[in-house]
Amino acid sequence: MISKQKTQYIQKIWDNYVANQKVHDTKGNELPNIDEERLAAIVELKKFINDFQSDKINIYQFKTNVDSFNKRNNLWGFTATKGQMFFNQLVKNSESNIKELTKLIQETIAEPKNLEESFTKIAALEEYSQNIYSKAKDKRRAPNPGSVSYFLSYFWQVQDYEKWPILYTSLINSYRELELWNETESQVEAYKYFYLLNEEIKKLLGSYSGKDINNWSAEHAFWNFKGNPNKQSTAKLKKEEVEILEVEEEKIITVSTSFELTDYLIPKVAKLIELGNDKEKSSSSKGSAYEKLVCEIFKQLDFEVNILGQGSGRNPDAIIKHSDDDTAFLMDAKAYSNGYALGLDDRAIKEYIDKIIPSLQKERYKKFGFIIVSNSFKSNLDSFINEITWNTDVRRFILLTSEALLYLLAYKTKNRISTSSIIETLISLGNPIEAKDIIGKLDDV
């Protein structure tokens, strides 16, 4: 039973949502027609599920189809850690018994007949994941059992969005703020508590608003809740004040995380952005210090880093490698306070590639990329990037901001993310990769 005081808080959260009617995706982009877009997306997603259930496509094809679709239609946050990454790790750790996993996924993602059956399905996948996770030497490469309820409830909602709410971490965090959440020992207990609490909140809001409140309406209201239920409603503000408030809220949403960045960085690397913006040091001194710090961060991301840097002739600043994935990146660090533009570097970059890739191929590396790290980028490099990826062995050309690199390191430290998953994240995002993109990909949904 929700207390009278907490009921009033929930009503204020609803009033703020109704006044703003704004929903954002995990990257901070406004989704004005999210419900309509979800209904259209469900039609396509159901086809993938049906084809998988009827063995028209195998689990690898199903995984790829779901991944590709959600990257183009990020309407549920499935591209983040508890969705696609969990699925990838499940499959990768089950290649020796892929038939068993296929059968398990087919059975568990099928819509439950009732709430009790949902618990049986969650328990089955949780046990399977826990068995892999408990035996894994490197937990970062294993499917985290804590992702099971989100993963399954996503597929159930696709099949019946009115029946099944998705257990988002962001919703649990909101409930914690309101002291409505009881910590649980298992994913079954978590989803049971969440489901019943969600039903109670829907009834409460339905009675308050005089409307039929569905899972999506309740979800959207709490998505934008930031821990202050007494936040002033924009309905009574002047136009100018509304615009200011919306801008401030959008900034928060754009780089909103479940943690403080500096809590997971050592002081030395935390100064990367400040170093890139430094206007007092000479360009060569600043450039050298910035390069070394970027290389240090890649080492902390568990890459093998060969520093070339200034004074080594026409070379990139470093070569960063990960032998487990047969992957190597050529890397340049650009300490430009006003933003990096390509300029005369295009010819040098081509020379780097022609000179270094053959030697890396002799070392049996098979996949190659090029990374430029800078505080910001002020020119469109699309045509140049297309030329490089079309005419050379470099298949990914990545523009990575300093802040995004720091967030990569923070997530790696916080969640013990593997280097393989970091590479997967980098190659899956469009340019330039900013902090909000890393947050949207790696933060708990």
LUMGU-791396 format. One record per residue: residue in three letters; x negated, y negated, z of N, C-alpha, C in turn. Coordinates in pm, whole numbers, plus 32768, in hexadecimal, padded with zeros to 4 digits. Example, Ala and Ser with C-alpha at 12.3 -4.5 7.8 and 13.67 -1.06 7.14 Angstrom:
residues 2
ALA7AD98239830C7B3281C2830C7AD8814A830CSER7AFB80E182C47AA9806A82CA7AF67FFD8313
This chain:
residues 445
MET7FAC807780008000800080007FA87F848000ILE7FBB7F2C7FA07F6D7EB27F957FA77E497FF4SER7F507E0C80467F7F7DAC80AA7FB77D2E8068LYS7FFF7CE080B7803D7C6680847FD47C038053GLN7F657BF6809F7EFC7B9880787EBC7BC37FF4LYS7E9E7C437FE77E607C737F6B7EC37C6D7EF7THR7F427C807F147FA87C6F7EAD7FA67BE17E75GLN7F977B807ECC7F907AF47EA17F147ADB7E4CTYR7EA37B197E717E297B0D7E217E3D7B447D94ILE7E7A7BBA7D8E7E927BF97D0C7EF07BA37CB8GLN7F537B677CF67FAE7B0E7CAE7F647A947C76LYS7F037A607CC37EB579ED7C927E5B7A177C1CILE7E247A8E7C257DD47AC17BB57E2B7ACA7B37TRP7EA57AFB7B487F027B057AD87F257A7A7AA1ASP7F3F7A1B7AFA7F6179937ACE7EF079557A7DASN7E74796B7AA97E0179367A5E7DF6797679D4TYR7E1079F779CE7E0D7A3C794D7E7B7A0878F1VAL7EF379FA79257F6479C878D47F49793A78A3ALA7F0C78E878F97EF0785D78D47E8978547865ASN7E2578AE786A7DB978A978077DD17900778DGLN7E0A797977A57E2279DB773B7DA679F476E7LYS7D3279FC772A7CB47A1476E37C7B7A9B770CVAL7C547AEA76AA7C127B6976C37B907B697674HIS7B227B9376B37A9F7B9576717A6A7C23766EASP7A1B7C41760779D97CC27603795B7CBD7658THR790F7D2A765A789A7D3176B0782A7CD47686LYS78337C99761077CE7C3A75E377FD7BAA75F3GLY78717B96763178A27B0E764778F47AD675D6ASN790D7B25756D795D7AF574FD79F17AFF751EGLU7A3B7A9375007ACA7A92751D7B137AF374BFLEU7B717B3C74F77BC37B9A74AB7C547B6F74B6PRO7C7E7B1274617D067AD9746E7D757B3C7452ASN7D5B7BA274037DC27C0473DF7D977C917404ILE7D5D7CA0747A7D217D20749E7D867D92749FASP7DFF7D7A74CD7E617DE774D37E897E167448GLU7E9E7DB773ED7EBF7DDB73637E4B7E247320GLU7DD07DF3733B7D5A7E3373017D487EC07339ARG7D657ED273B97D5A7F5773F47DC07FB773B5LEU7E397F87739F7E9F7FDE73637E73800E72D8ALA7E377FB2728C7E057FD872077D8F80387213ALA7D38801E72747CC2807372867CE9810072B2ILE7D51810973037D7E818C73357DA281E972C2VAL7DDB81B372587E00820571E47D85824C71ACGLU7D168202719F7C9B823C716A7C5B829C71CDLEU7C578273724C7C1882C772B17C62834C72C4LYS7CE5834872BA7D3283C472C47D0F84267254LYS7CF183F071DD7CCA8447716E7C478490718EPHE7BE8844771CA7B6A848771F07B8384F57257ILE7BD784D672BA7BF4853873237C3985B472E8ASN7C9C859D72937CE4860C72567C8A866271FFASP7C32862171B17BD5866C715C7B7586BF71B0PHE7B4A868772217AEF86D0727A7B38874472BEGLN7BB1872C72EC7BFD8794732F7C1F880972D3SER7C3187EA72537C53885371F27BD9888C71AAASP7B60886671D97AE1889971A37AC6886E7113LYS7B06880270E77AE787CC70627A6087857064ILE7A3C875070D779B6871570E9797A87507167ASN78F48757716C78B3878F71E2789987207248ILE785E874472BA784B86E3732677EA867572FFTYR7787869572AB7728862F727E776E85C87227GLN77C185F571CC780B85997175786F854771C6PHE78B085887226790F8542727B78C984D472CALYS785884F47305780A8492735177E2841B72FATHR77B384387283778983CE722677FF837871FBASN787083B871DC78E7836D71B37916830D721FVAL791B833F729B794782EC730B78E5827A7322ASP78648298731B77FC8233732E780781C472C5SER780C81EB72477813818971DA788F813271E4PHE790081727204797D8127720B797A80C1727DASN794980EA72F17948808F736378E2801F7354LYS78778037730B78197FCA72F0785A7F5D729CARG78B67F86724478FD7F2471F179787EEB7237ASN79AB7F3472987A277F0C72DC7A157F1F7373ASN79CB7EC473B179A87ED4743E7A1C7EA47496LEU7A867EF4749D7B037ECB74DE7B167F0B7566TRP7AC47F6F75877AD07FB376077A4B7FBA7653GLY79E17F82761B795E7F8A765C791C80117654PHE7947806675F5791480EF75EF788180F475C5THR784E808A758877C2808A755C7760808175D0ALA77918068764A7739805576BD770E80DB76FATHR76CF80D27770768D814477AE76E981BB77C8LYS776281A277FD77B9820F78277807824D77B3GLY77FE8211773D7844824676CB77E8828F766CGLN77B88247760777698286759E76E582BF75D0MET76A38277762A762382AB765C7637832E76A8PHE76A0833676F876C183B2773F76DB842376DCPHE77278405767277458469760B76C5849775C7ASN766F843875A275F0845B7561759D84B775B9GLN75968497763A754384E776947580857076AELEU7605857876B0764685FA76BC761D86567649VAL7628862275D0760A86727558757686967553LYS7521863375707491864A7566746286B575C8ASN74A286BA763D747B871B76A374C387A17695SER751487AF762D7564882A761D754F886D7596GLU74E1884D755274CD888174CB74BC891974C9SER748D89517537747C89E3753B75018A2B7554ASN756489E2758775E98A1C759C765689BB756CILE7642898F74F0769A892874BA772A895B74A9LYS773B89DC749477C38A13748678108A06750AGLU77CB8A1E7578780B8A1075FB783589807613LEU77DA892175F377FB88947606786D886A75AATHR786A8899752E78D4887774CF795D88A07506LYS7965891A753779E3894C756E7A0E88F975E7LEU79AD88D8763D79CB888A76B579FE87FF7693ILE79BC87BC763379E78735760D7A6F873A75C9GLN7A84879C75737B0887AA75337B7787B9759BGLU7B5B880976027BC0882176697BD487A776C4THR7B69876676E97B7686FB774D7BA586767713ILE7B85865976947BB585DA765D7C4685E3762EALA7C7B865D76227D09866D76017D5D862F766FGLU7DC685E776497E1785A276AD7E5186047713PRO7E4085E977957E79864077FB7F12863C77F8LYS7F4F86AB78217FE086B1782680168661789CASN7FC5865579047FEE860C797B7F7285E379C9LEU7F87859D7A387F16856A7A867EC285DB7AC0GLU7F0386457AEF7EB986B47B287E5C86F47AC2GLU7E8A87007A467E34873A79DF7DBE86DF79BFSER7DD2865B79CC7D6385FF79B47CF286187A18PHE7D1686397A947CB086557AF97C6186D37AD5THR7CA687377AA07C6487B37A777BFF87987A08LYS7C25874479A97BCC872379397B5286D37969ILE7B6A867279C07AFB862379F67A9B867D7A43ALA7AD286D67A957A7E87307AE47A2787897A8BALA7A5F87B87A1C7A14881079C1799D87C87982LEU79B3874F795079468705791078E486D07978GLU791686AC79EE78BD867F7A59785F86EF7A83GLU789387677A92784087D97AB877D687F77A4ETYR780087F179CF77A2880B7962773287A27961SER77578724796F76F486B7796E769986BF79E7GLN76D386DE7A5A768586E77AD4761D87567ACCASN764087C27A8A75E488337A7A756988087A2AILE757F87B979C1750E8786797174BF871F79C2TYR750786C57A0274C986557A49747386857ABDSER74A486E67B07745C87167B7E73DB875E7B59LYS73D5879A7AE3736087E67AB972FC87917A69ALA7328871B7A3D72D486C979E5725C86907A31LYS71E6869F79F8716D86657A33717285CC7A26ASP71A4859D79B771B3850D79A0724984EE799BLYS727E84B87A09730E849D7A11733C843879A9ARG72DF83E67978730383807915733183BD7891ARG730784387879732A847A77FB73A384D67809ALA73DB84DC787F744A8539789974CE84EE78A2PRO753E852E787D75C084EE788675E884DB7919ASN7605846079407627844279CA76B7846C79E7PRO76CD84C47A49775584F17A6877B3847F7A8DGLY777B840F7ABC77CC839C7AE07812835A7A6ASER77F3838679F17831834E797878AE839A794CVAL78C9840D7989792E8469795679BA842B7951SER79E583E979BC7A6E83B379BE7A8383487955TYR7A2182EF79447A2F828B78DB7A3582CF7853PHE79D8832A783979CD836C77B87A4F83B27791LEU7A84840377EA7AFF844E77CA7B7983F377C4SER7B85839478207BFD833E781F7C0282E677A4TYR7B8D82C877687B8B828076E87BD382D1767CPHE7BAF835076707BEE83A476087C8183BD7627TRP7CA383C976A67D3083DC76C97D82836076A6GLN7D4882EB76BF7D92827176A07DA88260760AVAL7D47828975BC7D588284752A7DD382D67501GLN7DEB834575487E5A839C75257EDF83707563ASP7EDA832975D47F5482F276117F2C827D766BTYR7F2A8205762F7EF9819076787F58816476E7GLU7FD6818A76DE803481637746802981BC77C2LYS7FF8823477B07FEE8294781F7F6982897869TRP7EFA8280781F7E788293785C7E2682127865PRO7E0B81E278DE7DB0816F78EF7D1F819D78E8ILE7CC8814878B87C39816878B27BF681397933LEU7BA3818F796D7B5D816C79E87ADF811E79C4TYR7AEE809A79BE7A7E804079A27A3480207A24THR79B0801C7A1F79617FEF7A9179867F617AB8SER79A07F0D7A5579C37E817A707A447E787AC1LEU7AA47ED17AA67B207ED27AF47B057EFE7B84ILE7AB37F647B937A917F927C1A7A4D7F227C68ASN79F27ED87C2579AF7E697C687A127DFE7C93SER7A777DE37C407ADE7D837C667B2D7DB37CDFTYR7B4E7E337CDF7B987E6C7D507B437E687DD0ARG7AC07E7B7DC07A687E6F7E347A6B7DE07E6BGLU7A697D7F7E117A6E7CF37E3C7AEB7CD87E8ELEU7B587D177E677BD87D037EAC7BEB7D647F20GLU7B827DB67F397B877E1B7FA47BFD7E7A7F91LEU7C127EA17F137C7A7F007EF17C427F8A7ECFTRP7BBD7F927EC17B81800F7E917B4680607F03ASN7B6480E07F057B28813E7F637ABF81917F18GLU7A4681937F4B79DC81DF7F0A79FC82747F0FTHR79D982BB7EA479FB83487E98797E839C7E80GLU798C841E7E94791A847A7E87790F84B67DFCSER797E84BD7DB3797B84FF7D3179C784AC7CCAGLN79B284CF7C4B79FA848C7BDF7A9084AC7BE3VAL7AB385227C107B4185467C1D7B8584EB7C83GLU7B4684DB7CF67B7E84857D5E7B8483F47D30ALA7B1D83C87CE77B19833F7CB77B8D83237C57TYR7BA183807BF87C0B83667B967C9583707BD6LYS7CA783CC7C347D2883D87C787D4883577CC2TYR7CE783247D0D7CFD82A97D597D1882347CFAPHE7CC7822C7C907CD681C07C2F7D5E81C57BEATYR7D87823B7BBF7E0582497B777E7A82197BCELEU7E7E82477C4A7EED82237CA37EEA818F7CC8LEU7E7281587CDC7E6780C97CF97E9480767C81ASN7E6D80A07C0A7E95805A7B907F2D80597B81GLU7F6C80CB7B9E7FFE80D37B97803F80737BFAGLU8007806B7C72803F80127CD880307F807CAEILE7FBD7F5E7C757FA67ED57C4880057EB17BD6LYS801B7F0D7B7880797EF47B0A81067EDA7B3DLYS81317F287B9F81B67F147BD881BF7E8E7C20LEU81577E6E7C6981527DEE7CB2815D7D797C51LEU810E7D7C7BE6810F7D107B8481917D0E7B33GLY81CA7D837B1C824A7D897AD582B77D467B25SER82B87D617BA7831C7D237BFF83067C8D7C07TYR82877C647C0B82657BD57C1882857B877B99SER82667BC27B2482757B7A7AA582FD7B907A63GLY83427BF97A8E83C17C1A7A4D83AD7C5779C3LYS83337C8B79AA83147CC6792982E17D55793CASP82E27DA078CF82AA7E2678D182127E1A78C1ILE81C77E3D792681357E30792380F87EB778FEASN80AF7EBB788F806F7F3878667FDD7F3A7890ASN7F987FA878717F0C7FB6789A7EB47F477864TRP7ECB7F2077E77E767EBB77AB7E887E3377EBSER7F027E0E780C7F1B7D8C784B7ED57D8478D3ALA7EE37DED79217EA17DEF79A57E097DEC7995GLU7DD77E3979357D477E40791B7D107DB778F4HIS7D547D7278967D247CF178657D1D7C8A78D6ALA7D817C8B792E7D837C2A799B7D087C3879F4PHE7CE37CB67A117C717CCD7A6A7BEC7CC67A21TRP7BEB7CD6799D7B6E7CC579517B347C3A7967ASN7B8B7BD5796B7B5D7B4B79767B527B1D7A07PHE7B6E7B777A657B627B547AF27AD07B567B1BLYS7AA07AE97B577A147ADD7B7B79FD7AD27C11GLY7A5A7B067C607A447B087CEF7A7A7A907D3AASN7ACC7A3E7CF87B0579CA7D3C7B9A79C37D1EPRO7BED7A077D697C7C7A0A7D4C7CC079857D62ASN7C7C79257DA57CB878A27DBB7C8F783D7D51LYS7C50786E7CE47C2678167C767C9D77C87C40GLN7C8877477C297CF676F17BFF7D29771A7B75SER7DAA77217B667DE777427AE57DD876CE7A85THR7DB476EC7A077DA5768279A47E2C764C7975ALA7E99768B799D7F1C765D79707F3A75D079A0LYS7EFE75A77A127F1D75257A4B7EAC74C17A38LEU7E4774E479E97DD8748A79D27DED74347957LYS7DA573C379537DA8736F78DB7D6073B67869LYS7D79738B77F07D3E73CB777B7CA773CE7784GLU7C69735B77AB7BD7735577B27BA273B7781AGLU7BE873C3788C7BBC741C78F57BC874AE78CBVAL7C3074CD787F7C427553784B7BCE757977F0GLU7BA8751D77977B3B753977397AB875507783ILE7A9D74FE77EB7A22750D78387A2075937880LEU7A9275B678BF7A9C763379087A8976AB78ACGLU7AC576A578347ABA771377D67A2B772677A7VAL79E576B6778F795976BF7765790576FE77D3GLU791B76D1785178CF770878C178EB779C78D3GLU796977C478C9798C785178D9795178A5786AGLU794F786F77EF791A78BC777F788678D77793LYS783E787177C977AF788577E2779878F57847ILE77EB78F778AE77DD795F791477F779E978D8ILE786079F3788978857A72784E781A7AA377EETHR77DF7A4477A3777F7A69773D77077AB47777VAL76D57A8977EB765F7AC87825767F7B0478ADSER76FC7B2B78C277257B63794376F37BF27951THR76B27C0F79C276817C9679DB76B27CC37A64SER769B7D417A8176BF7D787B03764D7D687B68PHE75E57D177B4675737D077BA0752B7C857B80GLU74CE7C5D7BD8747A7BE97BC173FC7C157B76LEU73DD7BD37B09736A7BF97AB672E97C007B08THR72CE7B9A7B57724E7B927B9F723E7BFF7C09ASP72AD7C407C3072A27CAC7C9372577D247C5CTYR724D7D2E7BD672107DA37B9971957D827B46LEU715A7D0C7B6070E17CE27B1970767CB97B7DILE6FF97CDA7B606F8E7CA57BB46F7A7C137B8CPRO6F4C7BBD7BE96F417B2B7BCD6EF07B0C7B51LYS6E887B5A7B386E317B3D7AC56E7E7B3E7A42VAL6ECB7BA87A276F117BB179A76F8D7B5979A5ALA6FC27B397A1A703A7AE47A2070207A5979E8LYS6FA07A3379DB6F7C79AE79AA6F6B79A87912LEU6F957A1378CD6F7F7A18783B6FC279A477F3ILE703F798978107087791D77CC7047789777ECGLU70267883786B6FE5780678946F6277F3784ALEU6F16785E783B6E96785677F26EAE78327760GLY6F12786E77216F2F784E76976F5977BF7680ASN6F94778276E76FC276F676DD6F5976907707ASP6EE876C0773B6E807667776F6E4B760B76FFLYS6E4E758877186E20752776B46D9D74E476DEGLU6D67750B77516CEC74CD77816C70751B7756LYS6C79759D77516C0675ED77286BEC75DD7693SER6B6F75F3766B6B5075F375DC6B987669759BSER6BB4765D75196BFF76C674D46BB5774B74D8SER6B2F774874CD6AE377C574CD6AE378057558SER6AD577B375C06AD677E676486B5F781F766CLYS6BC777D4764A6C4F780276666C6D78807617GLY6C46788175986C6178F375426C2179727576SER6BA4796875A36B5B79DC75D66B9D7A127655ALA6BC279B876B06C0179E1772E6C8A7A217715TYR6CD379E776B76D597A1B76976D4D7AA77659GLU6CEE7AB975FD6CD97B3B75BE6CB97BA67628LYS6C607B8676836C387BE676EA6CAE7C0D7742LEU6D027BAB77626D747BC677B86DDC7C1C7771VAL6DF47C0076F16E507C5276A26E1D7CE2769ACYS6D9C7CF076836D607D77767E6D6E7DBF7703GLU6D5D7D7477706D6C7DAF77F56DFA7DE27809ILE6E5D7D9877D96EE97DC277E86F027E427799PHE6ECD7E4A771F6EE07EC476D06E9C7F3C7714LYS6E2C7F2577586DED7F9177A56E4A7FBF7815GLN6E8B7F5E78576EE77F8078C36F657FC6788ELEU6F807FB5780D6FED7FFF77CD6FC0808B77A3ASP6F4580AE77C96F0A813477B06EE4814D771FPHE6EC880E276D66E8C80F276526DF480FB7661GLU6DB4814076046D23813975F86D0580BB75A8VAL6CB7806175E06CA07FDE75A36C0D7FCF757DASN6BF47FBC74FC6B6E7F9D74CB6B687F0974ACILE6B237EBD75016B1D7E2B74F06AB47E087489LEU6ADC7DBA74266A807D8A73BF6A687CF573D7GLY6AD27CA673C96AD07C1A73F46A707BC073ABGLN6A5C7B4B73E76A0A7AE373AA69797B1073A0GLY693B7AED733268AE7B0D731D68957B9572E0SER68FF7BDD72BE68ED7C63728769007C6571EFGLY68FE7BEF71B269137BE9712269A67BE57102ARG69C97C0770866A557C00705C6A9E7C7D708CASN6ACB7C7571076B117CE371466B887CAD7195PRO6BEC7D0071AE6C557CD7720B6C197CD07297ASP6C647C9B72F56C307C8F737E6C207D1673C1ALA6C737D75739C6C697DFA73DB6CB27E627388ILE6C8F7EDE73A16CDB7F50736B6D137F9973E4ILE6D957FAC73E86DD27FF374596E0D80767426LYS6DF080E2746F6E108168743E6E5F81B774A5HIS6EAB821674726EEA827974C96EE682FE747ESER6E86835174A56E6B83CB74596EDF842F7460ASP6F2B842F74CE6F9A848E74DB7002847C746CASP700F8400743B706F83E373D1702B83CB734AASP6FA683E373446F5A83CD72C86F6E833F7294THR6F7682DF72EF6F9A825672CC6F2B81F572F2ALA6F10819772986EAE812E72B46EE280A87280PHE6ECA803F72CE6EF07FB872A66E737F61729DLEU6E6B7F1172356E0B7EA572316E4E7E2F7279MET6E037DE772CD6E417D80731F6DF37CFE731CASP6E3A7C9173076E037C0A73116E4E7BBE737DALA6E057B7773D26E427B2274396E297A917416LYS6E937A4174116E8A79B773E36EB779577451ALA6E587911748D6E7578B574FB6E99782B74C4TYR6F0D782374826F3A77A674466FA8776B749DSER6F9076F574D66FF176B87531706D768774E8ASN7061766A746770D37635741B7115769E73C2GLY70F0771B73D3712C7784738270D077AC730FTYR70CB782C72F170727861728A70B6785E7201ALA706A782B719F7094783171137027787A70C6LEU704D78BE705D6FEF791670166F7778CC6FDDGLY6F8F78636F936F2278136F5C6EC278626F06LEU6E4178586F286DD9789A6ED86DBD79296F04ASP6E0579576F686DE879DC6F9F6E177A4F6F46ASP6E6A7A306EE16EA47A9D6E936E3A7AEF6E4DARG6DD67AAD6E156D6C7AF66DCF6D187B486E31ALA6CFC7B0C6EA66CAC7B516F0B6CF47BCF6F3BILE6D777BC66F4D6DC57C396F7C6DBC7CAC6F18LYS6DC87C8B6E986DBD7CF26E306D337D336E32GLU6CCC7CE16E4A6C447D176E516C337D746EC9TYR6C6D7D4C6F3B6C677DA36FB26CA07E2D6F91ILE6D137E2C6F536D5A7EAA6F366D087F016ED7ASP6CD77EC56E6B6C897F106E086C097F486E43LYS6BD07F006EA26B507F286EDC6B5F7F936F49ILE6BC67F856F9C6BCE7FD670176C2680527009ILE6C92804A6FBE6CEE80BC6FB46CA8813C6F84PRO6C5181366F1D6C0F81B16EF16BC081F76F60SER6B7C81A96FB56B3081E670226B8D8225708ALEU6C0281E7709F6C64822070FC6CA082A170C4GLN6CB082A570416CE3831F70026C8183927012LYS6C008372700F6B9C83DA70256BA1840F70B4GLU6BD283BB71116BE483E5719C6C69843071AEARG6CAE8447713E6D2B849371396DA58447716FTYR6D9B83C471726E138375718F6E68836E7110LYS6EEA837871206F43838170AC6FA3830C709FLYS6FC182C7710F7023825A710D6FE081D97138PHE6FF5816F70E86FAB80F370FD7008807A7103GLY6FE2801E7159702C7FA271646FCF7F2D717BPHE70057EB571736FB87E3B718D700A7DE771EFILE6FCB7DBA725A700F7D6972BF6FCA7CE172CBILE70187C7772C66FE67BF172E7702D7BC57366VAL6FDE7BA273CB70157B72744A6FFB7ADD7455SER70647A91747170577A00748570CA79D274DDASN70BB795C751A71287929756E71A87916751ESER719A78EB749F720F78D8744A71E178D973B9PHE724378DF735F722778E172CF727C7875728DLYS723C78247239728677B37201729D77BB716BSER727A782A712F7295783770A072D078BF7083ASN731878C77016735679446FEC72F179966F9DLEU72CD7A0A6FD272677A5D6F9272A27AD46F48ASP73257AD06F3173697B456EF7732E7B716E73SER73157B136E1872E37B386D9372577B756D9CPHE72047B3B6DF4717D7B716E0671827BFC6E44ILE71D77C0D6EA971E57C8E6EED72167CF86E8AASN72777CD26E3772AB7D316DD3723C7D5B6D72GLU71E87CFB6D4C717A7D196CF071177D7B6D30ILE70F77D646DB070987DBA6DF670CF7E486E05THR714B7E536E3471847ED86E4D71A37F236DCCTRP71AF7EDA6D5D71CA7F1B6CDC71497F496C98ASN70DE7EF96CA870657F116C596FF07F4B6CA6THR70007F616D296F927F9A6D786FC680116DC9ASP6F6C804E6E156F9280BE6E6B6FCF80906EEFVAL6FD5800D6F0570167FD86F7D70AD7FDF6F69ARG70F280256FC2718380376FB271D47FDD700FARG71957FA5707571DA7F4A70D071807ED070E9PHE71B47E5C70CB716D7DDF70E671BE7D977150ILE71837D8671C671CF7D59723C719F7CD1726BLEU71FC7C74727B71E17BF372B872177BF97346LEU71BD7BF273A871E17C0A743471BE7B907489THR72217B5774CD72047AE4752271BE7B1075A3SER71757AB375DD712E7ACF765A71907AFD76C6GLU72017AB876D072647ADA7735729B7B67771FALA72B47B8B76A272E57C117683727E7C7A76ADLEU71FF7C5E769471947CBC76BB71917CCE7753LEU71A47C62779C71A67C6A782F721D7CBD785FTYR72907CAC781E73057CFB784572EF7D907825LEU72AD7DAC77B7728B7E387799723B7E76780ALEU71D77E2B783A71837E5D78A771D47E6C7928ALA722B7E0C7943727D7E1379BC72D87E8D79BBTYR731A7EA7794973707F1D793F73207F9E7948LYS72A97F9D790E7254801379167230803079A8THR720F7FC779F371EB7FD77A7F72647FFE7AD3LYS72D47FBB7ABB734D7FD07B0B738C80597AF2ASN739C807C7A7373E580F57A4D738C81687A21ARG730981527A2972A781B97A0172C281E97972ILE72D6818B791A72F381A9788E727481DA784ASER727F823F77F9720B827777B571DD821D7743THR7160822E771B712A81E276AA71758204762BSER719F8281761C71EF82A775A77271825875A1SER72B082457613732C81F776177312816475FBILE72A081327625727C80A77607726B80957571ILE722680F37531721580ED74A0729C80F3745BGLU72F1814D74887377815B745073C580D8745CTHR73B7809574CE73FB801574E373C77FAC7482LEU73447FA1747473087F3B741D73317F4C738BILE73317FC8735B734D7FDD72CD73E27FD672ADSER74357FD9731674C67FD872FE75017F4C72F9LEU74B47EE7732274EA7E5F732D74BF7E0972B7GLY75127DA5729774F27D48722A74977CD87259ASN745F7C8D71FB74017C21721A74477B997224PRO740D7B42727773A77B5F72DC73E57BA37355ILE73977BF5739973C97C38741273B77BD97487GLU74267BB274C474247B567536744A7BA075B5ALA743F7B5A7626745E7B9776A774EB7BCF76AALYS754B7B86767275D77BB4767675E87C38762BASP75967C4F75C475A07CCC7578756E7D4275CBILE75007D2D761474CC7D97766C752E7DB376DCILE75677D4A771575C97D5B778176427DA8774EGLY76737D8176D876E77DC476A076CE7E567683LYS76527E767664762F7F01764276157F5676BELEU75D47F1C772375A17F6C779175E87F597816ASP76337EEC782676747ED878A776E97F3778B5ASP77047F63792D77767FBB794677F67F75791BVAL784E7FBF78D778CB7F8578A779327F807917
